[in-house]
Amino acid sequence: MSARAAPKPIAEIERLTRNLPSFSATKLASGMQSVTGTVMARGAVLITRHEQPSMVLMSVERYLALEQAAQPDLEALTRHFDTMFSHMQGEAAAQAMADAFAMAPAELGEAAVARAAHR
């Protein structure tokens, strides 16, 4: 995430972080200064416990980007559905379905294998 990213509205930050525990930066040990500097420069750091990965400490910008990426784009999904639905309408689709139902089981199987191989 670039340092030039536009700041997020306070309400959005509160919504996306309300379930996270928080600690005041002033309560962090002085050793954390270098860790937080690295987080701000690189976006995140891996925290280990007993030499095993334990957690990731990340900037708010990186956290918000991950949260937003996890939310589905309902408009894109709707457009995709509408496109698929429109392909299933009309005379050509109706004829293709009639032809499929008129096929013998072996013919239908061969057509399905041929279509799968085509993809």
C-alpha positions, 0 to 999 in steps of 0.5 A: 500500500502506498504512503500516498493512499487517501485517508479512510473516513473515521466511520469506515475505520471504526466499522472495520476495526470494532472487533479488534483489541486495541492498545495505546501506542504510548503503552508499547515498549520502547523496542516497539519503535523499530517494529512500528517504523518497519510496519509503517515503511513496509505495511506489515511485520511477522511476529514470532513466538518461540521462533514460530510465526505467531501473528502479523502486525500491519498498518491500518491502510493494509488492514483496510485493503484486506477487509475491502478485498474480502467483501464481494463486489455485488455489482460485478456479480449481478452483471455476471448473473445477468449476462449468464441469464441472457445467454440462456434466453431466446430461441437458440438456447431453447433449441439447444435444450430440446436437442439435449433432452432428445439425445440418448444417454450415451450421446449426451455423455459424449457431448458433455465430454466434448464440451468439457474438453473444449473448455 
